Amino acid sequence: MRPTARAAFGALALVLALPASAAADGSVIGGRPTQMSQSPWAVALASHARFGAQRSGQFCGGVLVGRSTVVTAAHCLSKEVLGVPWQQVRDLRIVVGRDNLTGGGGQERKPAKVWVNPRYDNWTNDGDMAVITLDKPVPNRPIPIAGRHDAAYRPGSRATVYGWGDTTGEGSYATRLRSAHVNVLRDAVCARAYPGSADGTYRSPSMLCAGEPSGGRDACQGDSGGPLVVHGRLVGLVSWGTGCGQAGSPGVYTRASALLPALLAHGAG
């Protein structure tokens, strides 16, 4: 299960218990290593104080959609994930341009402003989005967001999910950025998989899901807030799901077009 608010605290404890080298040769479940030069808009949310110095303190992913604007999942900034309100995390950083979390390179930027969707529902997982304005613009190329009627959302589209999270579903966390190919699924498939339970409820206006019928390729804990990309456009943010890479339980993503009103109101460009 991706770390929804109900599962996140256990995921946090797991992250803190793992050695930095636990997944040096792993990948997003069913995926492979990815060069930052090919995905300069993939960023990591980090805090050494909350998650230790290993793996740069990474705990979630994010996406650069403007030179000083990052989007991520609302649950990444919840007390359930961080252990305290995000305002109390004094060393919250956005790591830009660093594919290997155990190395240097890139930048660690401070947030100048944080907006967490006040309508985020941690029971259904509806509205799982947040916008972070960086203290300074970065040179990395941002990714465009697919508009509401973009063909990138079409079922069957080949998508790629990126992250530094669990590579096996059993607590092996990546040190290098990974990616995996999945297919965008029909809303009816997603609604049947998640009609409403303690894990969440699929709602097509603000969500989409992607995966493989037999499972095996998916995002997992630690990938939350990271990008789902189709043809160079952002279509989703890793949000929630049951298990990781399980047949019949595709990954659920915040629909990227649902971010556009929030970015108009709270984005900095």
C-alpha positions in Angstrom: 0.0 0.0 0.0 1.3 3.5 -0.8 1.4 5.5 2.5 -2.0 7.0 2.7 -2.6 8.8 6.0 -3.8 5.5 7.6 -0.6 3.6 6.6 2.0 6.3 6.6 3.2 6.1 10.2 4.1 2.5 9.9 5.9 3.3 6.6 7.8 6.0 8.5 9.0 3.6 11.1 10.1 1.2 8.4 12.1 3.9 6.6 13.9 4.9 9.8 14.9 1.3 10.4 16.5 0.6 7.0 20.1 0.9 6.1 21.0 3.2 3.3 22.2 0.4 1.1 19.1 -1.7 1.4 18.2 -1.3 -2.3 21.3 -0.1 -4.0 20.6 -2.3 -7.0 16.8 -2.3 -6.9 14.1 -0.2 -8.6 10.6 1.0 -8.4 8.7 -2.3 -8.3 9.3 -3.9 -11.7 11.4 -0.9 -12.8 14.9 0.1 -13.6 17.4 2.9 -12.8 16.8 6.3 -14.4 19.2 9.2 -15.1 18.2 12.5 -13.7 19.1 14.1 -17.1 16.1 12.3 -18.5 13.8 13.4 -15.7 15.0 16.7 -14.3 11.6 17.5 -13.0 11.6 14.6 -10.5 12.4 15.9 -7.0 12.6 14.4 -3.5 11.1 15.7 -0.3 13.6 15.3 2.6 14.3 16.0 6.3 17.4 14.8 8.0 15.9 15.6 11.4 12.8 13.4 10.8 14.3 10.7 8.6 18.1 10.7 9.2 21.0 11.6 6.9 20.9 8.4 4.9 19.4 8.7 1.5 19.4 12.5 1.9 16.5 12.2 4.4 14.1 11.4 1.6 10.6 10.5 2.5 8.4 11.4 -0.5 8.6 12.5 -4.1 7.5 15.6 -5.9 7.4 17.1 -9.3 8.9 20.4 -10.6 6.1 22.1 -12.6 7.7 25.6 -12.7 11.1 26.9 -12.0 10.1 27.5 -8.4 7.0 25.4 -8.0 6.8 21.8 -6.9 3.6 19.7 -6.6 3.4 16.6 -4.3 0.8 14.6 -2.4 -1.0 16.3 0.6 -0.5 13.2 2.7 3.3 13.6 2.4 3.0 16.7 4.5 0.6 15.1 7.1 1.4 14.5 10.7 0.9 10.8 10.1 3.9 10.8 7.8 6.1 13.4 9.5 5.2 12.6 13.1 4.6 16.4 13.7 2.8 19.1 11.8 4.9 20.0 8.7 5.3 23.6 10.1 7.5 22.1 12.8 9.9 20.4 10.4 12.5 23.1 10.4 14.8 21.4 7.9 12.2 20.5 5.2 14.0 20.5 1.9 13.2 19.8 -1.7 16.1 18.0 -3.4 16.4 18.9 -7.0 18.8 17.3 -9.6 20.1 14.5 -7.4 19.4 11.0 -8.7 21.7 9.2 -6.1 20.4 10.1 -2.7 23.6 8.9 -1.0 25.8 11.3 -3.1 26.0 15.0 -3.7 25.1 17.1 -6.6 21.9 19.0 -7.4 20.4 21.5 -4.9 18.5 21.3 -1.6 16.0 24.2 -1.6 14.0 25.5 1.2 10.2 26.0 0.9 9.2 29.6 0.8 5.5 28.8 0.9 3.5 25.6 1.3 -0.1 25.0 0.4 -1.7 21.7 1.5 -5.2 21.1 0.1 -7.6 21.8 3.0 -10.2 19.6 1.2 -7.9 16.5 1.2 -10.0 13.6 2.6 -7.7 11.1 4.3 -10.5 8.5 4.3 -11.3 8.4 0.5 -7.9 10.0 -0.4 -9.7 12.6 -2.5 -7.8 15.8 -3.2 -4.4 14.4 -2.3 -2.4 17.4 -3.5 0.0 20.1 -2.2 2.0 23.0 -3.8 5.4 24.1 -2.6 7.0 27.3 -3.7 10.8 27.2 -3.5 12.8 30.0 -2.0 14.7 30.4 -5.3 14.1 29.3 -8.8 16.1 26.3 -10.1 17.6 25.7 -13.5 16.1 22.3 -14.0 13.5 22.0 -16.7 9.9 21.7 -15.3 7.4 19.3 -16.8 4.1 20.4 -18.4 0.8 19.2 -16.9 -1.6 17.4 -19.2 -4.9 19.4 -19.5 -8.2 17.9 -18.6 -9.0 16.6 -22.1 -5.4 15.6 -23.1 -5.2 12.3 -24.9 -2.4 11.3 -22.4 -5.2 10.3 -20.0 -6.7 7.8 -22.5 -6.9 4.2 -21.2 -4.1 2.1 -22.5 -1.6 4.9 -22.7 1.8 3.8 -21.7 2.9 5.7 -18.6 6.1 5.9 -16.5 6.2 6.3 -12.7 9.3 7.6 -11.0 10.6 7.4 -7.4 13.1 6.4 -4.7 10.7 4.3 -2.7 10.3 0.7 -1.7 11.5 -1.6 -4.6 10.0 -4.9 -3.4 7.0 -4.1 -1.2 9.0 -5.5 1.7 11.0 -2.5 2.8 14.0 -2.3 0.4 14.3 1.4 -0.3 16.1 2.7 -3.4 19.1 5.1 -3.3 18.9 5.9 -7.0 16.0 7.3 -8.9 14.0 4.5 -10.6 11.2 4.3 -13.1 8.7 1.6 -14.2 6.3 1.4 -17.1 2.6 1.0 -16.4 -0.6 1.4 -18.4 -3.3 3.9 -17.7 -6.5 1.9 -16.9 -10.2 2.6 -17.5 -12.1 4.3 -14.7 -14.4 1.4 -14.5 -11.5 -1.0 -13.8 -10.3 1.3 -11.0 -13.8 1.7 -9.5 -14.2 -2.0 -9.4 -10.8 -2.4 -7.6 -11.6 0.4 -5.1 -15.3 0.7 -4.6 -14.8 2.0 -1.0 -12.9 0.5 1.9 -10.4 1.4 4.6 -7.8 1.9 1.9 -9.8 4.5 0.0 -12.4 5.1 -2.6 -11.7 5.7 -6.3 -13.1 9.0 -7.6 -12.5 9.6 -11.3 -12.7 13.5 -11.3 -9.6 13.7 -9.1 -7.9 10.3 -9.6 -6.7 7.9 -12.2 -5.1 4.5 -11.8 -2.4 2.7 -13.7 -0.8 -0.7 -13.5 -0.7 -4.2 -15.1 -3.5 -6.8 -14.9 -1.1 -9.3 -13.5 0.7 -6.8 -11.2 4.4 -6.7 -10.9 5.0 -3.0 -11.9 3.9 -0.3 -9.5 4.8 2.6 -7.2 5.2 1.8 -3.5 5.9 3.4 -0.1 8.3 6.3 -0.4 7.2 7.1 -4.0 4.2 9.1 -2.8 3.9 12.6 -4.5 6.1 11.5 -7.4 5.3 11.8 -11.1 3.3 9.6 -13.5 4.2 10.7 -17.0 2.8 10.1 -20.4 4.5 11.4 -23.6 6.5 14.0 -21.6 3.4 15.4 -19.7 2.5 14.9 -16.1 -0.8 13.0 -15.7 -0.6 11.9 -12.0 1.0 12.0 -8.6 1.6 8.8 -6.7 -1.2 8.7 -4.1 -2.5 5.4 -2.7 -3.4 1.8 -3.4 -3.6 -1.7 -1.8 -0.2 -3.4 -1.6 2.5 -2.8 -4.2 2.4 -4.4 -7.6 -0.4 -6.8 -6.7 -2.7 -8.2 -9.4 -6.1 -6.6 -9.3 -4.9 -3.7 -7.1 -3.5 -1.0 -9.4 -1.8 2.2 -8.2 -4.0 5.2 -7.7 -2.8 8.7 -8.6 -4.0 12.2 -8.1 -5.2 13.3 -11.5 -2.8 16.0 -12.6 -5.4 18.1 -14.3 -7.1 18.5 -10.9 -3.9 20.4 -9.8 -4.4 23.2 -12.3 -6.9 25.4 -10.2 -4.6 25.1 -7.2 -1.6 26.1 -9.2 -3.4 29.1 -10.6 -4.2 30.2 -7.0 -1.0 29.1 -5.2 1.7 28.4 -7.7 4.6 30.8 -8.1 5.8 29.8 -11.6 
